[in-house]
Amino acid sequence: MSSGVEYVRREVRQMAGYSPGHQPLPGSKVIKLNTNESPLPPSPAVVQAISKVLADSPLLRRYPDPQSMELRRVAAAIAGCRVEQVIAGNGSDELLRILLDTFIEEGEKVAFFSPSYSLYPVLTKIRGGAVQVLPLFQDGLLYQPRLDDAKLFFLTTPNAPLGFSFTNDYIRQMASNLNGILVVDEAYADFAQENALPLLAELENLVILRTLSKSYGLASLRVGLGFASAALIEQLEKVRDSYNLDRLAQVGARAALEDQEYLRETVALVVSERERLASVLQEIGFTVAPSQTNFIFVTPPSPYKAAELYAGLEKAGILVRYFSDPQLFHGLRISIGTRDEMDQLIMTMKNLMQIGDLK
């Protein structure tokens, strides 16, 4: 009897799916530092805005605004562009899918560096595109490829999982070198010293993606934003699902964006704890990659192995991210938490390495 699997597209049968970071069960008593969520709850204005909608229960039987117009207006004002240059998505992951559906025909190339976001090859293969993986570095320097045959290039900046940023000069040159669309994926841009939004006015083949899952603390609402020329946004809107953002997500995201003071406070706390954690881990022998994100990528000193420390931390109730990828297996990616969470991480790490308290 047929299982039905033989009817699945060959590309899907042969590919490996995306592996997200471990999500513990609700109520689990763990310190969760493995998926780069915000250590703080979202702005109180978010809860107020959502509560107001829930109190008006007849609203819930109505479809939400299919164009997320009020959210887009606020996003455009903050970004310094026109509302016609903004698209809203169900997380930035949906925007990646929209880009692939808009630009990529079967067999066309989609390029990106490795390591970077491991969802890129998965979505590309689902769409039937050809994956082109390039090294981040060449001769010890950041690689600046010239690509005439890649229709899309996904550039993650700041890079995940390493944490460094590409400069706007690099992005400008990259756009010039590409005979296609440059997608600058800025999930962590609020923690960085520079972002690509100023380039919108000069680069017609540029698309910038943002998410509210990190700095705004809205991972559960799944809201992403895309910025590009009005002409490109018009085409992307044709591919977007109708009513892709529910009413609660729209009002919550708008409230979060409007509270920029709360965002600045959150970012300041994260950056401060990021630098403190990096300093302490360096003091006990770790190599810490420079970071402009809400995480750090660290390599333990010899003879300690990243996989063993990962297992030890997990046993102690602290979740960090370990990658088996040959380029990354030597290190751990650690999301920045609250001061108490960072203190517990440091204490546990020292215990696993049998290091006494440092003065």
N, C-alpha and C positions, 0 to 999 in steps of 0.2 A: 504494500500500500504506500502511495506517495506521501512523503512528509510535507511537500510543498516547498521545501528549501531549494529544490532544483530550479524553481522559477525566480529565485532571487537574483538580481543582477550580479554578474561575475565580480564587478569591482567591490560590491558590498560583501559578498561571500569571502573574498580574499583579504579584505582589510581588517585591521585591528581597530576596535572602537576606542574612543577617548576615555582615559582613566582619570576621573576627577580625584581630588584629595579626599581622604576618608572622612565621612560625615558620621560622627557618633550619634547614637540614639538620643532623643530628647530626654533630658534629665540626667544624662551621664555626667559624672563628676570628673571632668578632664579639663586641662588647659589647652585650648585649641589654637595652635600656632601653625597650621598647615595649609590654609587656603586664603591667606592674605585679606581676611575680613577686617573691618575696623575694630579696634579695641573698645571703642565707645559706642553707645547707642546713637541713633540718628538724632537730629535736632528735635527738641520738644514740639516744634511747630509741625513736624511731620505727623506725630500722633494726634495733635489737635485737628489737623486737616482731615485725616482719615476718619477720626471719630465723628466729625461733623457730617461726613457722607453717610456713615453707618447709622447715625441718628435719623437721617432722612431716608428711611428704608424704601419708599417708592422709587427713589433714584436707582436702586439696585436692579429693578426690572427693566430699566432702559439701557440701551447700548451706550457705551461711552463715546466721546468725540473720536471719530475714526482717524482724524489727523493730529490728535494730541496738540491742538493749536496753542492753547494757553501755556503748556509746558514748553513748547518750541519757542514761543515769544520770550519767555524768561531766559531760556538757554541762549537765544540769539543776543539778548541784551548783555548778558554776562560775557559772551564770546566776542562781542563787538562786531557782529555781522547782521545780515537781514534774516528774517524768519524763513524766507525762501531758501536759505542756505543750510537749514537744519532738518534732519530727519530723526524721529524717535523710534527706538526699537525695543523689543522684549529682551533686554540685555544686549550688550554689544555683540554677543554670539549670533543673534538674529541678524544684525547688520552685516556680519561676515557672510552669512548665507545669502542675504539680499545682494551683496556685491558680486558673489559668485554667480548667482542666477542672472544678474543683469549683464555681466561682461563675458562670462566664460562659456564658450561652446565646447562640445566634447573634444578632448584631445589638446585643447589650448593650455599653454603653460601658466602655472601660478608659482611664483618664486618667493622664497623667504630664507632667512638665515637659520642656522642651527648652532646652538640651541635657541629656541624661542617658544612661542605658544604652541603646544603640541596638538591643539585642535585644528590648526591650519591644514595639515595634510589629510586629516579625517574628512573635513568638509569638502576639500578639493576633490578627493576620490569619490565621495558621494555624488558630487556634481558631474563627475566624469572628466575632470580636468587632469592635466599632467603635472605632477609635482616636480619642482626643481629646487633642490636643497643646496644652499651655498654656505661655505664656512664663514664664521664671523670675522676671523682674522686671517691675514695673509702676510707672511714675512714679519710677524709680530705687530702688525698694524691693522686697524679696522679695514676690512675689505670694502672697496668702493667699485662694485662691478658695473660693467656696461652691458645692458641687456636689451637686445633688439627684438627678442622673440617671446618675452614674458608679458602676458596681457595684464596681469596683476602682480604687484609686489607687496607683501605684507611686512612692514617694518615695525617691530615692537620696540617702542621707546617710551620710558625706560625699559630696558630689556628684562624680560622674565625668562629664566629664573636668576640671571646674574646680577641685575640691579643697576647697571650703568645706563647713561643716556647718550643718544646721538645728538650732536649739535644741530642747530638750524642750518648752519653752513653745509653740513654733511647732507641733510635732508634736501636742501636746495639742489645740491649737485646730483644727488640720487634721482630726483625728479627729472633733471636734465638728461641723465644717462638712460632713462627708461622710455621705451617706446610703448607706453601703456599707462596704467593707473597706479599711482603710489598710494597705498593705504597705510597711514601712520596710526598705529594702534597705541593710544595713549592712556591705557587703563590706570597708570600710576602717575600721570602728569602732575597732579596736584601736590605731590611730594617732591617734585623736581625743581631745579633752578630755572629751567627754560621749557617752553612748549612750542608746538608748531602752529598755533592759531594765527600768529602774525603773518604766516606765509600764505594764508588763504587768498589774500588779495593779489598775489603775484603768480601763483602756480595753478594753472587750470586743470592739471592732471592729478591734483592732490585731494585725498579724502582723509579726514581725521576722525577717529573713533574715540569716544569716551564712555565710561561706565560710572554709575552711581553706587556700585557695589563696594568700592574700596574706601575712598576718603569720605563719602557721604553716609556710610553705614547702612546702605539699603540693599544688601545682597538678596534679601528675601523678596523684594519687590520686582527685581529683574527689569531694570531700566538702563538702556544705553542711548547714546546720542551720536549722530554722525554730522559732520560739517564738511561742506564742499561748495563748489559753485552752484548757483541756482539752476543752471542747465543740467548738471549732473544729478542734483537732488530731484529734479523733475522726473528723470528717468528711473531713479531708485524708488520713488514713490509708486510707480506703476507696478513694481514687483512686491512691494510690502503687503503683508496680509491685512485685510480689513479688520479694524478693531483689534490691532495687535497689542495694544496696551489697555489693560482694564482701568476702570475709573479710579480705583484706589491707588494704583500705581501712578497714574497721571497726577492726582492731587498731592500724593505724598512726595513725588519727585519734585513737583513745582515748589512745594513748601521747603524742601531741603535746599534747592537752588537759591531760593530767596533769602535764606539765612546764611549769608556768606561769612558773617562774624563767627558763627559756630563752626563753619568749615575751617577757618583760619586757626581757631583754638585746637581743633582736632589734629590738624596737620602739625602744628607746633608741638603738641604732646608726642605725636608719633616720631617726628624727626629727633626730638630730644632723647627719647628712649632708644631710638635706633643708634644714635651716636654713642650713648652710654653702653649699650649692649656690645657694640662693636669694639669699644675700648676695652671692656672687661675681658671679652673673649680673646682679643689680641694679647692681653696681658698674660693669659694662661696658655698661650702658644698657638692659637688658631690663626689661620690666614683668612682675612675677611675681605671680600671683594667690595670695592667702593659702591655705595648704593644711593640712589635717588628715588627710592620706593618706600613702601611700608614693610619691607622685609630685607634680610641680609642673606647672602650665600656664603657659607663658611666651610673651611677645610680643617679638620682636626690635625693636631701635630702627631707625628710618628711616636709610638706605634699604634695609635688609636685609629680605628676604622669607622667611617661614617655610618655604615650599615649597623655596626654594633652599638654605637651611641644612639642611633635612631631607635633600635629595639629596646635599649635600656631606658630611654626617655618615655617610650610608649608604655613600658611596664610600670613606670612611675606615674603614669597618667598625664603625660605631656606629649601632645601630638605636634610633630614637625613634618616637613616633607623630605622624603628621600627618593631619588630618581635612580633607576638601574641603568639608565642611558650611559654608554661608555664615556661620554664627555662630562658626565655629571656625578657618577657614582662615588667619586671621592669626597663629595660634600653634602651639606644639608642646607635646605632653604628654611629659614625661620621667620615667620610673620612676627611683626612687632605687636606686643600686647601692652597691658597696663604695667605700671611700675611693679606692683606686687607679682604679676605673672612673670615679668622679666627676672625679678629677684629669685623666684622659685625655680625658674629655668637655670639660672646661673648656679644656684646651690646644688641642684640635681646634677648638672653637668660636672661640677667639681667633685661631687661624690662618686660619679661614675669613673672619673679619671683619677680618683684618690688624691685630690689636691686639697691641701688645707686652706683655710681662709687667708686671703691676701689683704694686706694693709694698703 
